[in-house]
Amino acid sequence: MNDHTYDAIVVGSGISGGWAAKELCEKGLKTLVLERGRDVVHREDYPTMHTHPWEFPLRGALPLSVRKENPVVSRCYAFRDDADHFFVKDKEHPYVQDQPFDWIRGYQVGGKSLLWARQVQRWSKYDFEGPGRDGFAVDWPIRYDDLAPWYSYVERFVGVSGNKDGLDTLPDGEFLPAWEMNKLERDIQQRIVAAYPDRKFVIGRCAHLTEPAEHHTRLGRGQCMARSLCQRGCPFGAYFSSNAATLPAAALTGNLTMRPHSVVHSLIYDDQKEKVTGVRVIDSETLETTEFFAKVIFVNASALNSNLILLNSISNRFPNGLGNDNGLLGKYVAFHNYRGSISASADRHLDSYYYGRRPTAVMLPNFRNVKKQEMDFLRGYMTFYSASRKGWGGARNEPFGPGFKEANSELGDWSVYMMMQGETIPKEESRVYLDADQTDRWGMPLLRVDVGYDDNDEKSLKDFLEQGVAMLETAGCYGISTRDSKQAPGLDIHEMGGVRMGRDPKTSLLNGWNQMHLCKNVFVTDGACMTSTGTQNPSITYMALTARAVDYAATELKKGEL
C-alpha cells in the first residue's frame, strides 16, 4: 500500500487533467496521473509531424475499408491518415447509442488536447447568470467574477492570441498578438456592423503562440508557423497541449508520476472513513487490477468517461454511483449544436492575397437572449465565418507542363463559409447510464448514451440560418446557400454535464469549488461538471475551473479538511 500511495491522484491527462497535474505538483503534492491510453511523448511520438502530403499513400485520406470499419470516428474532420493514430477506433471501445451520438475520443497521454480546435473564449457574466435567470437547468454556484482571475492565470500560461475588443458578451483576456483578418473578412465585418450595430465580429481567440513569452520558451515552446497540421502533434509546441505544456511543467517539479495503460474502474469509497481512499485500476494490456491511494482525487477522464467512472463507483453507502443520492448522476448532459452552416461567394478585392493558414476564424458572440428572454427559443449561438480564395491549385484536368502550373496559380473569386455554435439546454432525460449486461474487454460496463436534439435546437438553427443569410446579403455576397448537416450530437466534441455544479445537493453533484457535495475529497473539473453549455468553446473554462479547484483543494488539505 505504501508503494501505491500519493498525495493526489488525477484521472485523465487531457486538457483539464494536465492542468490538475501541473497545479497539484507545483503546490508540492506527490501526484499520480492515470491515463487509460498509451504514452505519447512530446515530439518523439508525433510520427507524421513533418510528413509531406505526397508521402501518404492516399495523400492523407484513409482507405475506404478503414472508414467503413469506423463509421463514427470517420465523421470527424481530423480523422485522416496523418492523425488516425490519435483517435479511438469504433470497435476498440464500444458504447451503446440509444439515440445517434458520435462519441469522438482520443485515448493517450494528452488525450484530445492533441486534437482539439484550440479556440478559447471566456464566458461572460450573462452565461453564468442565464440558467438562474431563465429557469432552465439550475443556477450556477459561481459567477464570472469568481472565475475571471483564473481565466487570466491560465491564459498567461497557455498563450492566447487575440485583441482587446471591449465586449461585455465576450470578456477580454491576457492576450498575445492577434491573427489578422484578410481584406474580404474585414470588408464583411465593416458592412455587417454598419447594418447591425449590436453585432460585433472580431478575430478569433486561439491557444497559439504568436509571440512566445519567456515562460513559454523555457518549456521548449515556440512560435506558431501557421502550417494547419495541428492534429499531427505540433513539434514547435506552438499550440497548447498537455504534452507540450502542463505535463512537462508538472514533471519539472519532481512530484509527477505518469501511469499510462491504466483503465480506471472505480473510485474506492470507505464507509467507515466516509471518504474516497483511492482508485481501482485495470492494466489495459495485462488486465491486472491494482489499487492506488491518495488524500484527494481529481476526476478528469473527459465528460462521458467521468460519468461512467462515477456511476461504476458503487459502495454500500452509494449503491447507485458515487455521491448519487439525488439520482441525477449521468443526467442533464448537453452539447453544442453545429448543424447550421452557410456558404457564399464574393467578387471584390480580387487583387488581395493572404499568407499562411491562420488557425482561427472571425467570430460573433451570441446576440440572442443575452440580457433577457426575447426569442421563442432559449439562449442562442455564436457565429463564425472565414473567407478564402477559390481556384488555387484546383485546376486538376489541365495537361502537365507549364499550362498546368499557370492554371493552378490563378485565383478565382472569394468563398465565404459561416457556421453556428449553438447552446443546447440540459434536460433530465438527456442522460448517460451503464448497460446492465454488456461489458468491454476490461470488464467495464458499456456506457449507454441517450442524448438528442429538441424543438429549442430546431428553432435556434432556423434563426441562425435566417440571420446568417441576411448578414451575408448585407455584406454583398452572392450565391448564398444554407445547409443543415443533421449531424448527430457528439460530433461537436463539446459534450458536457452529468456531474453538474450547483448550490443545492438535492439538484446537483458538485459545489462551487467543483467538489462533490457528498464526498469532499473528490473533485470533477472536466466537461462533466458543467451546469450549462454557453455558446463559447468550453476548454478555457475547464482549465480555469481546474486551477481554481486545485487551489481550493490544496488549501483544504493543509487545513486537514480533506
C-alpha positions in Angstrom: 0.0 0.0 0.0 2.8 2.4 0.8 4.2 2.0 -2.7 0.8 2.9 -4.1 0.1 5.9 -2.0 0.3 9.5 -3.2 -1.0 12.9 -2.0 -3.2 13.2 -5.0 -4.5 11.2 -8.0 -5.7 12.7 -11.3 -7.8 10.5 -13.6 -7.0 11.5 -17.2 -4.2 13.5 -18.8 -6.1 15.7 -21.3 -6.8 19.4 -21.1 -8.2 19.5 -17.6 -6.3 16.5 -16.3 -3.0 18.1 -17.4 -3.9 21.3 -15.6 -4.8 19.4 -12.4 -1.5 17.6 -12.6 0.5 20.8 -13.1 -1.2 22.7 -10.3 -1.1 19.9 -7.8 2.6 19.2 -8.5 3.5 22.8 -8.3 1.9 23.0 -4.9 4.2 20.3 -3.6 1.8 17.3 -3.8 3.1 14.0 -4.9 0.7 13.3 -7.8 -0.2 10.2 -9.8 -1.8 10.7 -13.2 -3.7 7.7 -14.5 -4.2 7.6 -18.3 -6.1 4.7 -19.9 -4.2 5.0 -23.2 -0.6 4.7 -24.3 2.2 7.1 -23.6 2.8 9.9 -26.1 6.0 11.9 -25.5 6.0 15.4 -27.0 7.8 15.5 -30.4 9.1 11.9 -30.0 5.7 10.3 -30.7 4.3 12.6 -33.4 5.2 10.3 -36.4 3.7 12.4 -39.1 4.6 15.9 -37.9 6.9 16.5 -40.9 5.5 14.1 -43.4 4.9 15.6 -46.9 1.5 15.2 -48.5 2.9 13.1 -51.3 4.4 10.7 -48.8 0.9 9.5 -47.7 -0.4 6.7 -50.0 -3.8 8.4 -50.4 -2.5 12.0 -49.9 -3.8 12.0 -46.3 -7.2 10.2 -47.0 -7.9 6.9 -45.3 -8.8 3.7 -47.2 -12.5 3.1 -47.7 -12.1 -0.1 -45.6 -10.9 1.9 -42.6 -13.8 4.3 -42.9 -16.3 1.5 -43.2 -14.9 -0.1 -40.1 -15.1 3.2 -38.2 -18.4 4.9 -39.2 -18.5 7.1 -36.0 -14.9 8.4 -35.8 -14.7 8.8 -39.6 -17.2 11.6 -39.4 -14.6 13.7 -37.5 -12.8 16.2 -39.9 -9.4 15.4 -38.4 -9.6 11.6 -38.7 -7.2 11.3 -41.6 -4.1 9.3 -42.4 -1.9 11.9 -40.7 -3.6 11.7 -37.3 -5.7 8.5 -37.1 -3.2 7.1 -34.5 -4.5 9.6 -32.0 -8.2 8.6 -32.3 -10.1 5.8 -30.7 -11.4 3.3 -33.3 -15.0 2.3 -33.1 -14.6 -1.4 -32.3 -11.8 -0.9 -29.8 -14.0 0.9 -27.2 -17.7 0.2 -27.9 -20.6 2.1 -26.4 -24.4 1.9 -26.9 -26.4 4.7 -28.7 -30.0 4.9 -27.5 -30.1 7.9 -29.9 -27.5 8.6 -32.5 -24.4 10.1 -30.8 -21.0 10.3 -32.3 -18.6 9.9 -29.4 -15.1 11.1 -30.6 -12.3 10.1 -28.3 -8.5 10.1 -28.0 -7.0 7.7 -25.5 -3.4 8.5 -25.0 -1.3 10.7 -22.7 -2.5 14.2 -23.6 -5.9 12.9 -24.6 -7.8 15.1 -27.1 -5.5 18.1 -26.2 -3.5 16.8 -29.2 -6.6 17.1 -31.4 -8.7 20.0 -30.2 -9.6 23.0 -32.3 -7.8 25.4 -29.9 -10.4 28.1 -29.8 -10.6 29.8 -26.4 -13.2 32.4 -25.4 -14.1 33.4 -21.9 -17.7 33.1 -20.8 -19.4 36.3 -19.9 -21.4 37.2 -16.9 -24.6 36.6 -18.9 -23.6 33.0 -19.5 -23.2 32.2 -15.8 -26.4 34.1 -15.0 -28.5 32.6 -17.8 -29.8 29.4 -16.2 -30.8 31.1 -12.9 -32.4 33.9 -14.8 -34.2 31.9 -17.5 -35.2 29.0 -15.4 -33.5 26.1 -17.2 -31.0 23.7 -15.6 -30.1 25.1 -12.1 -28.3 28.3 -11.1 -24.5 28.2 -11.4 -22.9 28.4 -8.0 -20.3 30.8 -9.3 -20.3 33.9 -11.4 -17.9 35.5 -13.9 -16.1 37.5 -11.2 -15.3 34.2 -9.4 -13.5 32.8 -12.4 -12.1 36.0 -14.0 -8.7 35.9 -12.2 -8.4 32.2 -13.0 -9.1 32.9 -16.7 -6.2 35.3 -16.6 -4.0 32.8 -14.8 -4.4 30.1 -17.3 -4.3 32.4 -20.3 -0.9 33.6 -19.4 0.5 30.1 -19.2 -1.4 28.7 -22.2 -0.6 31.6 -24.6 -3.8 33.0 -26.2 -3.8 35.2 -29.3 -6.5 37.9 -29.5 -7.4 41.5 -29.4 -8.8 43.6 -26.5 -12.3 44.1 -28.1 -14.1 45.6 -25.2 -17.2 43.4 -25.5 -19.2 42.6 -22.4 -20.6 39.5 -24.1 -17.0 38.2 -24.7 -14.7 39.5 -22.0 -11.1 40.4 -22.8 -8.2 38.3 -21.5 -4.5 38.2 -21.3 -3.6 38.1 -25.0 -0.6 37.7 -27.3 -0.7 39.5 -30.6 -3.8 38.6 -32.6 -4.1 37.0 -36.0 -5.4 39.3 -38.7 -8.5 39.3 -40.9 -7.9 39.2 -44.6 -9.2 42.0 -46.8 -12.6 40.5 -47.6 -13.2 39.4 -44.0 -12.5 43.0 -42.8 -14.9 44.3 -45.5 -17.7 41.9 -44.5 -17.2 42.8 -40.8 -17.5 46.5 -41.5 -20.6 46.1 -43.7 -22.4 44.0 -41.1 -21.5 46.2 -38.2 -22.8 49.2 -40.1 -26.2 47.5 -40.6 -26.3 45.7 -37.2 -24.5 47.9 -34.6 -25.1 45.3 -31.9 -23.3 42.6 -33.8 -19.5 42.9 -33.3 -17.5 40.5 -35.3 -13.9 40.1 -34.0 -10.9 37.9 -34.9 -10.9 34.6 -33.0 -9.0 33.9 -29.9 -7.0 30.8 -30.0 -4.3 28.9 -28.0 -1.5 29.5 -30.4 1.8 31.3 -29.6 2.1 34.2 -31.9 4.8 35.8 -29.7 6.1 33.3 -27.1 6.9 34.7 -23.7 9.9 33.6 -21.6 7.9 31.1 -19.6 6.8 29.5 -22.9 10.3 29.2 -24.4 11.5 27.9 -21.1 9.3 24.8 -21.6 10.6 24.5 -25.2 7.6 26.0 -26.8 8.0 28.2 -29.9 6.1 30.4 -32.3 3.2 29.1 -34.5 4.1 28.6 -38.1 0.5 28.6 -39.4 1.0 25.2 -41.0 -2.5 23.9 -40.2 -1.1 20.5 -39.4 -2.0 20.7 -35.7 -3.8 17.4 -35.4 -0.4 15.6 -36.1 1.1 17.0 -32.9 3.0 20.3 -33.0 6.8 19.9 -32.9 7.1 23.6 -32.1 4.8 23.3 -29.0 3.2 26.3 -30.5 -0.4 25.3 -29.8 -1.3 24.4 -26.2 -1.5 20.7 -25.3 -0.9 18.8 -22.2 2.1 17.1 -23.8 3.8 20.4 -24.7 2.9 22.5 -21.7 1.2 21.3 -18.5 2.6 17.8 -18.1 6.2 19.0 -18.7 5.7 21.7 -16.2 4.4 19.1 -13.7 7.3 16.9 -14.4 9.8 19.7 -13.7 8.7 19.7 -10.0 9.8 16.1 -9.5 6.3 15.4 -8.0 4.7 13.8 -11.0 4.2 10.1 -11.7 2.6 9.2 -15.0 1.0 5.8 -15.4 -0.4 5.1 -18.9 -2.3 1.9 -19.8 -4.4 2.5 -16.7 -8.2 2.0 -17.1 -9.8 3.4 -14.0 -12.6 1.0 -13.0 -13.9 2.9 -10.0 -13.2 5.1 -7.0 -12.9 3.3 -3.7 -15.2 4.6 -1.0 -14.5 3.7 2.6 -17.8 3.5 4.5 -16.1 3.9 7.9 -13.9 6.9 6.9 -16.8 8.4 4.8 -14.5 9.4 2.0 -12.8 8.0 -1.1 -9.5 6.5 -0.2 -8.3 5.6 -3.7 -8.8 4.4 -7.2 -9.2 0.9 -8.7 -7.2 0.4 -11.9 -7.2 -2.3 -14.6 -4.0 -2.5 -16.7 -5.2 -2.2 -20.3 -2.5 -4.6 -21.5 -2.3 -7.3 -18.8 -5.8 -6.9 -17.3 -4.3 -6.9 -13.9 -6.2 -5.0 -11.2 -4.3 -2.6 -9.0 -5.4 -0.1 -6.3 -3.8 3.3 -5.7 -4.5 5.6 -2.7 -4.5 9.3 -2.1 -6.0 12.1 0.0 -7.6 13.9 -2.9 -8.9 12.6 -6.2 -9.4 14.7 -9.4 -11.7 13.1 -12.0 -10.8 14.4 -15.4 -11.4 11.4 -17.7 -13.4 13.6 -20.2 -17.1 14.3 -19.7 -18.8 11.0 -20.5 -16.0 8.8 -19.2 -16.0 10.7 -15.9 -19.7 10.0 -15.7 -19.0 6.3 -16.4 -16.4 6.0 -13.7 -18.5 7.7 -11.0 -21.6 5.6 -12.0 -19.4 2.5 -11.7 -18.1 3.6 -8.2 -20.6 1.6 -6.2 -20.4 1.0 -2.4 -22.8 0.3 0.5 -23.1 4.0 1.0 -23.6 4.8 -2.7 -25.3 1.8 -4.4 -26.2 4.0 -7.4 -22.9 5.6 -8.0 -20.6 7.9 -6.0 -22.4 10.9 -4.5 -25.6 9.9 -6.3 -28.2 10.2 -3.5 -30.3 12.5 -5.7 -30.3 10.2 -8.7 -29.0 12.9 -11.0 -25.6 11.5 -11.8 -25.4 11.0 -15.6 -28.3 13.3 -16.3 -28.6 16.8 -17.8 -26.0 16.1 -20.5 -25.8 18.7 -23.2 -23.5 19.7 -26.1 -23.2 22.3 -28.8 -25.4 22.5 -31.9 -23.1 22.6 -35.0 -25.7 21.7 -37.6 -26.1 25.0 -39.4 -23.6 26.4 -42.0 -23.8 28.8 -44.9 -21.6 29.2 -48.0 -21.3 32.2 -50.3 -19.1 33.9 -52.8 -17.8 37.4 -53.3 -16.2 39.0 -56.4 -14.4 42.1 -55.0 -10.9 42.6 -53.6 -9.6 40.3 -56.3 -6.2 41.9 -56.1 -5.8 40.9 -52.5 -4.0 37.8 -51.2 -3.1 36.4 -47.8 -0.3 34.3 -46.3 -0.3 31.1 -44.3 -3.0 29.0 -42.8 -4.4 31.0 -39.9 -5.6 28.8 -37.1 -8.8 30.8 -36.2 -11.8 32.4 -37.8 -13.8 35.6 -37.4 -16.4 35.3 -34.6 -19.5 37.0 -33.4 -20.5 36.4 -29.7 -24.1 35.4 -29.1 -26.6 38.2 -29.6 -29.9 36.3 -28.8 -31.5 36.3 -25.4 -28.3 37.8 -23.9 -29.8 40.1 -21.1 -33.4 38.9 -21.2 -35.6 36.4 -23.0 -36.5 37.8 -26.4 -37.0 34.9 -28.8 -39.3 31.9 -29.0 -36.2 29.7 -28.0 -33.9 29.7 -25.0 -30.3 31.0 -25.2 -28.5 31.5 -28.6 -25.5 30.8 -30.7 -22.0 32.0 -31.6 -21.4 32.7 -35.3 -18.0 32.1 -37.1 -17.0 33.0 -40.6 -13.9 32.9 -42.8 -13.1 33.9 -46.4 -10.6 32.3 -48.8 -9.8 32.5 -52.5 -11.2 29.9 -54.8 -9.3 28.1 -57.5 -5.8 28.0 -56.1 -4.5 24.6 -57.0 -7.9 23.4 -58.2 -7.3 23.1 -61.9 -6.8 19.3 -62.0 -7.7 18.5 -65.6 -5.0 20.6 -67.3 -2.2 18.7 -69.2 1.1 18.5 -67.3 3.6 21.2 -68.1 3.7 25.0 -68.0 0.0 25.2 -68.6 -0.8 23.1 -65.6 1.4 25.3 -63.4 -0.2 28.5 -64.7 -3.7 27.3 -64.4 -3.1 26.2 -60.8 -1.5 29.6 -59.9 -4.6 31.5 -60.9 -7.1 32.6 -58.2 -10.9 33.0 -58.7 -13.5 34.8 -56.6 -13.6 34.6 -52.8 -15.6 31.9 -51.0 -17.1 32.6 -47.6 -18.1 30.0 -45.0 -20.2 30.7 -41.9 -21.2 28.3 -39.1 -23.0 28.2 -35.8 -22.1 27.0 -32.4 -25.4 26.8 -30.6 -26.1 26.4 -26.9 -28.3 23.4 -26.1 -30.4 23.1 -22.9 -29.6 20.4 -20.4 -32.6 18.2 -19.7 -33.1 15.4 -17.2 -34.0 12.9 -20.0 -30.7 13.7 -21.8 -28.5 11.2 -19.9 -25.8 8.5 -19.9 -26.1 5.3 -17.9 -24.5 1.9 -17.5 -25.6 -1.1 -19.6 -26.9 -3.8 -17.3 -25.4 -6.7 -19.3 -22.7 -5.7 -21.7 -19.1 -5.0 -20.7 -15.9 -4.2 -22.6 -12.7 -6.3 -22.6 -11.6 -4.7 -19.3 -14.8 -5.6 -17.5 -16.2 -2.1 -17.5 -20.0 -1.8 -18.2 -20.7 -0.2 -21.6 -21.9 3.3 -21.4 -25.3 4.0 -22.9 -25.9 7.4 -24.4 -29.4 8.8 -24.7 -28.9 12.4 -25.8 -30.6 14.2 -28.7 -31.9 17.4 -30.2 -35.2 19.1 -29.2 -37.5 21.8 -30.5 -35.4 24.5 -29.0 -32.4 23.4 -31.1 -34.5 23.4 -34.3 -35.7 27.0 -33.6 -32.1 28.2 -32.8 -30.9 26.6 -36.0 -33.6 28.2 -38.1 -32.8 31.6 -36.6 -29.1 31.2 -37.3 -29.7 30.3 -41.0 -32.1 33.3 -41.4 -29.8 35.8 -39.7 -26.7 34.4 -41.4 -28.2 34.8 -44.8 -29.4 38.3 -44.0 -25.9 39.3 -42.8 -24.1 37.9 -45.9 -26.6 39.6 -48.2 -25.9 42.8 -46.4 -22.2 42.1 -46.8 -22.6 42.0 -50.6 -22.1 38.2 -51.1 -23.7 36.2 -53.8 -24.6 32.5 -54.4 -25.6 32.1 -50.8 -26.7 28.6 -49.8 -27.6 27.1 -46.4 -27.0 23.6 -45.0 -28.4 21.6 -42.1 -25.8 18.8 -41.7 -28.3 16.9 -39.5 -25.2 15.5 -37.7 -25.7 13.6 -34.5 -24.8 15.2 -31.2 -21.3 14.4 -30.2 -19.6 15.3 -33.4 -19.2 18.8 -31.9 -16.9 17.1 -29.4 -18.2 19.5 -26.7 -20.3 17.1 -24.6 -20.9 18.5 -21.1 -22.8 17.7 -17.9 -23.9 14.7 -16.0 -22.0 15.7 -12.8 -23.1 19.3 -12.7 -22.2 22.1 -10.3 -24.9 23.7 -8.3 -25.8 25.3 -5.0 -28.1 22.6 -3.6 -27.1 18.9 -3.1 -30.6 17.9 -3.9 -30.3 19.2 -7.5 -26.5 19.0 -8.3 -23.5 16.8 -7.6 -20.7 19.4 -7.2 -20.5 22.6 -5.2 -19.0 25.9 -6.3 -15.4 24.5 -6.0 -16.1 21.5 -8.2 -16.1 19.4 -5.0 -18.6 16.6 -4.7 -21.3 17.6 -2.2 -21.3 14.1 -0.6 -17.7 13.2 -0.9 -15.5 16.1 -0.1 -12.1 14.8 -1.3 -13.3 14.2 -4.9 -13.3 17.0 -7.5 -14.6 16.9 -11.1 -13.3 19.7 -13.4 -13.7 18.4 -16.9 -16.8 18.9 -19.1 -18.9 16.7 -16.8 -19.0 19.5 -14.2 -20.8 22.0 -16.5 -24.2 23.3 -15.4 -25.0 24.7 -18.8 -23.0 24.9 -22.1 -22.9 28.6 -23.0 -22.2 29.3 -26.7 -18.4 29.6 -26.4 -15.8 26.9 -26.9 -15.5 25.3 -23.4 -11.9 24.3 -22.9 -10.5 27.5 -21.4 -13.3 27.4 -18.8 -12.4 23.8 -17.9 -8.8 25.0 -17.4 -9.8 27.9 -15.2 -12.2 25.8 -13.1 -9.4 23.2 -12.6 -6.8 25.7 -11.5 -9.3 27.3 -9.1 -10.4 23.9 -7.7 -6.8 22.7 -7.1 -6.0 25.9 -5.3 -9.0 25.3 -3.0 -8.3 21.6 -2.6 -4.6 22.3 -1.6 -5.8 24.8 1.0 -8.3 22.4 2.4 -5.6 19.6 2.6 -3.3 21.9 4.6 -6.1 22.6 7.0 -6.8 18.9 7.3 -10.3 19.3 6.0 -10.0 16.6 3.3 
